[in-house]
Amino acid sequence: MVEGFTAELRALVDAESPSADLPAVEACGDHLAEAGERITGAAPERLPLPGGPSALVWRRGDPHAPGRVLLLGHRDTVWPVGTAQERPFTVQGGRACGPGVFDMKAGLLVGLYAVARLDPGVPVTLLVTGDEEVGSAASRELIEAEALAAQAVLVLEGAAEGGALKRARKGWSIYTLHCRGRSAHAGLEPQKGSNALVRMAELVGEAVRLNAPDRGLTVTPTLARAGQTVNTVPDRAELHLDVRAGSAADQRRVDERIRGLAAASTGVEVEVEGGENRPPMEDGAAAELLARAARHARELGQEPPGSAAVGGISDANLCAALGVPTLDGLGAVGGGPHAIHEWVDVEATLHRIPLVTALVGGLAAHPLPGP
């Protein structure tokens, strides 16, 4: 099993798939479809999505059966084509390394091998999208439709530290504040200008004061641009803000505050672009699924995995916000997402396959109570 899994993982990592490179993401989809057919014995349905890469869908069981379980993952990565040549896939001491190995190509294989182990009559869907790393704009409608058709969603993203499952995720909002002032000569008549850079600097300070880390709310300026020449009062400036919120209430509140900052009259016009990208996956959405995962782990002779609330986002946020029970982090055990030291513990990740299989089978046999 180790050799077969590792060989499939090597090939999948080598099928590079940066989100912004649509042909590469589609080529990776071709490879994944072939690998999935080898592993499960069935080819996926290929669904074209307007404005983005296609989705791959494997379905088992009666399509109208109640109690369907959705397994969810993505094949796109943050690494440009050529990274796999610079940092080739390697396995040393049971650790597999390579671009996208943890986030989240090993998790896709966990899902495929789990589906292959399930009885053909078990109602399960494995959905693999190709634009998660850039916000899931093209795939969001499909993800939400599949989630609403399921009793539960199991997300195959990598585990938290120590193999912990992810019971909660912060919500994510992104903003661009466009400042428009009036240019002037910086030496001859600066007083005749309206300095967009100065207003942007004020907005940075005002935004940072919205932070409330005790509530899990962070407002982080991440990018800024202003000016064209060293001797001109800049009439344009641009500020980007990254907002993470632990609750939907905080996410709404900070949105109102940011729009309020822009409305202040200062002689520089400020336009706010953006807003909520993902709602929070709040604590409680995964409680019953966590309990079942722990029970199945003990039945398999495994140590029950812990759980963690994390700051990053995934498509689990979208599903949990619909009120569908959602559990994340069921994919690879390892670490270093989006980092050059990204790695996967192969043996620990292989233990995820029987756990996911048991969790899906248990949900099919004993569905969650309805809302």
PyMOL commands that set and color helices and strands:
alter all, ss='L'
color gray80, all
select helices_A, chain A and resi 2-14+22-40+83-86+101-117+132-134+140-148+161-163+190-192+196-208+213-215+248-263+287-299+316-321+346-350+352-365
alter helices_A, ss='H'
color red, helices_A
select strands_A, chain A and resi 45-49+52-60+69-74+90-92+95-97+124-129+152-155+165-169+171-180+184-185+218-226+232-233+236-245+269-278+307-310+326-327+334-335+343-345
alter strands_A, ss='S'
color yellow, strands_A
deselect
rebuild
show_as cartoon
